Structures are given as C-alpha cells and as structure tokens.
Amino acid sequence: MSLKPTSKVSGFSMIELMVVLTVMGIMLGVAVPNFLRIGRRDAVEAAAYDLQRTLALARQKALAKRQPYRLTVEPSSHTYYVERRENGSWVSDPPETFDWCSDIDLFLSVGGSASNTDIELEPQGTVLSSDAPALFTFANAHGDTMVVSLVRTGRIRVRS
C-alpha cells in the first residue's frame, strides 16, 4: 500500500477576484458622492446650530445679569461675537469671536433690513422691537440651506 502525497491548492480564481473587485468598485462609486453630500450638509447644519447655541447663551446671560446683550455679525469675515452693555459701552462677553466655514454664505435680515448686523437682547430676554425678527440663512454652493430665526419674544428656531 503506497500513499501518494496529495497537494490540494485552494484559493480564488482570477475570475472570482475580478467579480468581487468590480462589485466593490460599483458600490464605492455610488457611496462616495453620497458621503461628500452629507459632509457638505453637515457643515451648514453645524454653522446654524452653533449660532443657535450662541444666541441662546446671550439670551440666558441677558436674563441672568439683567443687562442688554447684543450679537454682532460680520458676514465679510464669517464671524460673530456677543457683547453686553456696561456703563453705556459694549463689552465682549464671552471674550471670544465665533466663526463659520468660509465655504458657507450667510444671508442676514434683522428687523426686515439686510444692512443691520446687530441684534440686541433686552434684559427680559426679548429682542429689541426694531431688530425682530432676525433671520440668518446659511447656504453653501450646492443648495443646502439652514435658517435660524429669532423672534421678538426671544424664541430661537432652526429649520432647513
């Protein structure tokens, strides 16, 4: 009785590998543009929700300290900051400047005027009547938009 050594080669054939690579290529070709679109949309949403949080913080500080606060927006530099009125002048509170992605445009309407860039919050947390409503529309070049609205009562809403 003689035993012959058997050699069994296992693996994938070239055709099987090509089919798998083709299927993976098709799936990536469909998925990558969707991921890019999601990333662009996320940047617009982040800008809107960051502004909402800053407005809410300014309103809370106005209520807590019983002092007027204002948000000043500088669309050309993609920045905004919060100040409080103290002894007749405006002082940064918090002492930082916030910004949003330079790929995102902001269209601002304060009290029906596109030229006004200051929104004043009264000590009661309401918006100065001449500044209400304030609409901040963030948009990117691909048509994604988010709107932050601030009404006279101080209510802040974000919608797409």
Phi and psi restraints in degrees (value plus and minus 20) as a CYANA .aco file:
   2 SER   PHI    -130.1   -90.1
   2 SER   PSI     118.4   158.4
   3 LEU   PHI    -121.1   -81.1
   3 LEU   PSI     106.6   146.6
   4 LYS   PHI    -117.0   -77.0
   4 LYS   PSI     112.7   152.7
   5 PRO   PHI     -88.9   -48.9
   5 PRO   PSI     108.0   148.0
   6 THR   PHI    -122.8   -82.8
   6 THR   PSI     116.9   156.9
   7 SER   PHI    -136.2   -96.2
   7 SER   PSI      97.6   137.6
   8 LYS   PHI    -130.7   -90.7
   8 LYS   PSI      98.8   138.8
   9 VAL   PHI    -119.2   -79.2
   9 VAL   PSI     102.7   142.7
  10 SER   PHI    -139.7   -99.7
  10 SER   PSI     135.8   175.8
  11 GLY   PHI     138.5   178.5
  11 GLY   PSI    -185.8  -145.8
  12 PHE   PHI    -125.5   -85.5
  12 PHE   PSI     125.5   165.5
  13 SER   PHI    -100.3   -60.3
  13 SER   PSI     144.5   184.5
  14 MET   PHI     -81.9   -41.9
  14 MET   PSI     -56.8   -16.8
  15 ILE   PHI     -86.1   -46.1
  15 ILE   PSI     -62.9   -22.9
  16 GLU   PHI     -81.1   -41.1
  16 GLU   PSI     -63.2   -23.2
  17 LEU   PHI     -82.7   -42.7
  17 LEU   PSI     -61.9   -21.9
  18 MET   PHI     -84.3   -44.3
  18 MET   PSI     -59.6   -19.6
  19 VAL   PHI     -84.5   -44.5
  19 VAL   PSI     -65.6   -25.6
  20 VAL   PHI     -82.4   -42.4
  20 VAL   PSI     -64.8   -24.8
  21 LEU   PHI     -84.6   -44.6
  21 LEU   PSI     -57.2   -17.2
  22 THR   PHI     -85.6   -45.6
  22 THR   PSI     -64.6   -24.6
  23 VAL   PHI     -83.0   -43.0
  23 VAL   PSI     -62.9   -22.9
  24 MET   PHI     -83.5   -43.5
  24 MET   PSI     -59.8   -19.8
  25 GLY   PHI     -82.9   -42.9
  25 GLY   PSI     -61.7   -21.7
  26 ILE   PHI     -84.2   -44.2
  26 ILE   PSI     -63.7   -23.7
  27 MET   PHI     -83.7   -43.7
  27 MET   PSI     -61.7   -21.7
  28 LEU   PHI     -86.5   -46.5
  28 LEU   PSI     -58.1   -18.1
  29 GLY   PHI     -82.4   -42.4
  29 GLY   PSI     -50.1   -10.1
  30 VAL   PHI    -104.8   -64.8
  30 VAL   PSI     -58.2   -18.2
  31 ALA   PHI     -97.5   -57.5
  31 ALA   PSI     -59.2   -19.2
  32 VAL   PHI     -79.4   -39.4
  32 VAL   PSI     -67.6   -27.6
  33 PRO   PHI     -80.1   -40.1
  33 PRO   PSI     -54.8   -14.8
  34 ASN   PHI     -86.1   -46.1
  34 ASN   PSI     -60.1   -20.1
  35 PHE   PHI     -85.1   -45.1
  35 PHE   PSI     -58.5   -18.5
  36 LEU   PHI     -84.3   -44.3
  36 LEU   PSI     -62.0   -22.0
  37 ARG   PHI     -83.1   -43.1
  37 ARG   PSI     -60.4   -20.4
  38 ILE   PHI     -83.9   -43.9
  38 ILE   PSI     -61.4   -21.4
  39 GLY   PHI     -82.7   -42.7
  39 GLY   PSI     -61.5   -21.5
  40 ARG   PHI     -84.9   -44.9
  40 ARG   PSI     -61.9   -21.9
  41 ARG   PHI     -85.3   -45.3
  41 ARG   PSI     -58.9   -18.9
  42 ASP   PHI     -81.8   -41.8
  42 ASP   PSI     -56.9   -16.9
  43 ALA   PHI     -84.5   -44.5
  43 ALA   PSI     -59.8   -19.8
  44 VAL   PHI     -87.4   -47.4
  44 VAL   PSI     -64.4   -24.4
  45 GLU   PHI     -82.9   -42.9
  45 GLU   PSI     -61.4   -21.4
  46 ALA   PHI     -81.6   -41.6
  46 ALA   PSI     -62.2   -22.2
  47 ALA   PHI     -82.2   -42.2
  47 ALA   PSI     -63.1   -23.1
  48 ALA   PHI     -86.7   -46.7
  48 ALA   PSI     -65.5   -25.5
  49 TYR   PHI     -92.0   -52.0
  49 TYR   PSI     -51.3   -11.3
  50 ASP   PHI     -83.1   -43.1
  50 ASP   PSI     -63.3   -23.3
  51 LEU   PHI     -84.2   -44.2
  51 LEU   PSI     -61.1   -21.1
  52 GLN   PHI     -78.5   -38.5
  52 GLN   PSI     -65.5   -25.5
  53 ARG   PHI     -83.5   -43.5
  53 ARG   PSI     -58.7   -18.7
  54 THR   PHI     -87.4   -47.4
  54 THR   PSI     -61.9   -21.9
  55 LEU   PHI     -82.9   -42.9
  55 LEU   PSI     -62.2   -22.2
  56 ALA   PHI     -83.8   -43.8
  56 ALA   PSI     -59.9   -19.9
  57 LEU   PHI     -83.0   -43.0
  57 LEU   PSI     -64.7   -24.7
  58 ALA   PHI     -82.0   -42.0
  58 ALA   PSI     -61.1   -21.1
  59 ARG   PHI     -84.7   -44.7
  59 ARG   PSI     -64.1   -24.1
  60 GLN   PHI     -82.4   -42.4
  60 GLN   PSI     -59.4   -19.4
  61 LYS   PHI     -88.0   -48.0
  61 LYS   PSI     -59.3   -19.3
  62 ALA   PHI     -80.4   -40.4
  62 ALA   PSI     -63.1   -23.1
  63 LEU   PHI     -86.7   -46.7
  63 LEU   PSI     -65.8   -25.8
  64 ALA   PHI     -88.7   -48.7
  64 ALA   PSI     -60.1   -20.1
  65 LYS   PHI    -115.6   -75.6
  65 LYS   PSI     -25.8    14.2
  66 ARG   PHI      34.0    74.0
  66 ARG   PSI      24.4    64.4
  67 GLN   PHI    -154.4  -114.4
  67 GLN   PSI     131.8   171.8
  68 PRO   PHI     -87.3   -47.3
  68 PRO   PSI     121.3   161.3
  69 TYR   PHI    -145.9  -105.9
  69 TYR   PSI     137.5   177.5
  70 ARG   PHI    -164.0  -124.0
  70 ARG   PSI     132.0   172.0
  71 LEU   PHI    -129.6   -89.6
  71 LEU   PSI     106.1   146.1
  72 THR   PHI    -132.7   -92.7
  72 THR   PSI     108.0   148.0
  73 VAL   PHI    -129.1   -89.1
  73 VAL   PSI     115.1   155.1
  74 GLU   PHI    -139.7   -99.7
  74 GLU   PSI      67.8   107.8
  75 PRO   PHI     -78.9   -38.9
  75 PRO   PSI     -53.5   -13.5
  76 SER   PHI     -85.7   -45.7
  76 SER   PSI     -51.3   -11.3
  77 SER   PHI    -123.3   -83.3
  77 SER   PSI     -15.2    24.8
  78 HIS   PHI      37.4    77.4
  78 HIS   PSI      23.8    63.8
  79 THR   PHI    -154.9  -114.9
  79 THR   PSI     142.2   182.2
  80 TYR   PHI    -172.4  -132.4
  80 TYR   PSI     139.1   179.1
  81 TYR   PHI    -171.2  -131.2
  81 TYR   PSI     143.2   183.2
  82 VAL   PHI    -135.3   -95.3
  82 VAL   PSI     119.6   159.6
  83 GLU   PHI    -156.1  -116.1
  83 GLU   PSI     137.2   177.2
  84 ARG   PHI    -141.0  -101.0
  84 ARG   PSI     130.5   170.5
  85 ARG   PHI    -105.2   -65.2
  85 ARG   PSI     105.1   145.1
  86 GLU   PHI    -158.2  -118.2
  86 GLU   PSI      98.7   138.7
  87 ASN   PHI      33.6    73.6
  87 ASN   PSI      21.2    61.2
  88 GLY   PHI      63.7   103.7
  88 GLY   PSI     -21.6    18.4
  89 SER   PHI    -148.3  -108.3
  89 SER   PSI     143.5   183.5
  90 TRP   PHI    -115.1   -75.1
  90 TRP   PSI     111.7   151.7
  91 VAL   PHI    -143.7  -103.7
  91 VAL   PSI     115.2   155.2
  92 SER   PHI     -81.1   -41.1
  92 SER   PSI     112.1   152.1
  93 ASP   PHI    -178.6  -138.6
  93 ASP   PSI      78.3   118.3
  94 PRO   PHI     -98.2   -58.2
  94 PRO   PSI     138.7   178.7
  95 PRO   PHI    -101.4   -61.4
  95 PRO   PSI      40.7    80.7
  96 GLU   PHI    -167.0  -127.0
  96 GLU   PSI     139.2   179.2
  97 THR   PHI    -130.5   -90.5
  97 THR   PSI     114.5   154.5
  98 PHE   PHI    -120.8   -80.8
  98 PHE   PSI     131.5   171.5
  99 ASP   PHI    -160.6  -120.6
  99 ASP   PSI     148.6   188.6
 100 TRP   PHI    -151.8  -111.8
 100 TRP   PSI     144.0   184.0
 101 CYS   PHI     -75.3   -35.3
 101 CYS   PSI     114.7   154.7
 102 SER   PHI     -88.7   -48.7
 102 SER   PSI     -33.6     6.4
 103 ASP   PHI    -100.0   -60.0
 103 ASP   PSI     -24.5    15.5
 104 ILE   PHI    -131.0   -91.0
 104 ILE   PSI     110.1   150.1
 105 ASP   PHI    -112.1   -72.1
 105 ASP   PSI     131.2   171.2
 106 LEU   PHI    -141.2  -101.2
 106 LEU   PSI     106.3   146.3
 107 PHE   PHI    -129.3   -89.3
 107 PHE   PSI     100.6   140.6
 108 LEU   PHI    -137.8   -97.8
 108 LEU   PSI     115.1   155.1
 109 SER   PHI    -154.3  -114.3
 109 SER   PSI      93.2   133.2
 110 VAL   PHI    -135.1   -95.1
 110 VAL   PSI      95.4   135.4
 111 GLY   PHI      40.6    80.6
 111 GLY   PSI      10.6    50.6
 112 GLY   PHI      65.3   105.3
 112 GLY   PSI     -18.5    21.5
 113 SER   PHI    -134.1   -94.1
 113 SER   PSI     112.6   152.6
 114 ALA   PHI    -103.4   -63.4
 114 ALA   PSI     -31.5     8.5
 115 SER   PHI    -111.5   -71.5
 115 SER   PSI     -38.3     1.7
 116 ASN   PHI     -99.7   -59.7
 116 ASN   PSI     110.4   150.4
 117 THR   PHI    -140.8  -100.8
 117 THR   PSI     -10.5    29.5
 118 ASP   PHI    -134.8   -94.8
 118 ASP   PSI     114.4   154.4
 119 ILE   PHI    -141.2  -101.2
 119 ILE   PSI      98.7   138.7
 120 GLU   PHI    -121.1   -81.1
 120 GLU   PSI     112.4   152.4
 121 LEU   PHI    -125.1   -85.1
 121 LEU   PSI     108.2   148.2
 122 GLU   PHI     -99.8   -59.8
 122 GLU   PSI     144.3   184.3
 123 PRO   PHI     -77.2   -37.2
 123 PRO   PSI     -42.6    -2.6
 124 GLN   PHI    -103.0   -63.0
 124 GLN   PSI     -20.1    19.9
 125 GLY   PHI      67.3   107.3
 125 GLY   PSI     -17.5    22.5
 126 THR   PHI    -110.1   -70.1
 126 THR   PSI     144.2   184.2
 127 VAL   PHI    -111.9   -71.9
 127 VAL   PSI     119.1   159.1
 128 LEU   PHI     -72.4   -32.4
 128 LEU   PSI     113.9   153.9
 129 SER   PHI     -77.4   -37.4
 129 SER   PSI     -54.0   -14.0
 130 SER   PHI     -94.2   -54.2
 130 SER   PSI     -33.0     7.0
 131 ASP   PHI    -121.7   -81.7
 131 ASP   PSI     -19.4    20.6
 132 ALA   PHI    -126.4   -86.4
 132 ALA   PSI     124.4   164.4
 133 PRO   PHI     -99.1   -59.1
 133 PRO   PSI     138.6   178.6
 134 ALA   PHI    -131.2   -91.2
 134 ALA   PSI     105.9   145.9
 135 LEU   PHI    -140.8  -100.8
 135 LEU   PSI     104.4   144.4
 136 PHE   PHI    -133.8   -93.8
 136 PHE   PSI      95.6   135.6
 137 THR   PHI    -131.6   -91.6
 137 THR   PSI      92.3   132.3
 138 PHE   PHI    -113.5   -73.5
 138 PHE   PSI     114.6   154.6
 139 ALA   PHI    -166.1  -126.1
 139 ALA   PSI     125.5   165.5
 140 ASN   PHI    -129.2   -89.2
 140 ASN   PSI     156.6   196.6
 141 ALA   PHI     -89.4   -49.4
 141 ALA   PSI     -31.5     8.5
 142 HIS   PHI    -118.3   -78.3
 142 HIS   PSI     -13.2    26.8
 143 GLY   PHI      70.2   110.2
 143 GLY   PSI     -15.6    24.4
 144 ASP   PHI     -99.2   -59.2
 144 ASP   PSI     110.6   150.6
 145 THR   PHI    -156.2  -116.2
 145 THR   PSI     132.4   172.4
 146 MET   PHI    -160.7  -120.7
 146 MET   PSI     119.5   159.5
 147 VAL   PHI    -138.6   -98.6
 147 VAL   PSI     109.5   149.5
 148 VAL   PHI    -127.7   -87.7
 148 VAL   PSI     104.8   144.8
 149 SER   PHI    -138.7   -98.7
 149 SER   PSI     121.6   161.6
 150 LEU   PHI    -149.9  -109.9
 150 LEU   PSI      98.2   138.2
 151 VAL   PHI    -122.7   -82.7
 151 VAL   PSI     153.6   193.6
 152 ARG   PHI     -73.5   -33.5
 152 ARG   PSI     -57.8   -17.8
 153 THR   PHI     -93.3   -53.3
 153 THR   PSI     -29.9    10.1
 154 GLY   PHI      76.8   116.8
 154 GLY   PSI     -17.4    22.6
 155 ARG   PHI     -92.4   -52.4
 155 ARG   PSI     115.2   155.2
 156 ILE   PHI    -136.5   -96.5
 156 ILE   PSI     109.8   149.8
 157 ARG   PHI    -149.3  -109.3
 157 ARG   PSI     126.2   166.2
 158 VAL   PHI    -142.2  -102.2
 158 VAL   PSI     110.7   150.7
 159 ARG   PHI    -166.1  -126.1
 159 ARG   PSI     137.9   177.9
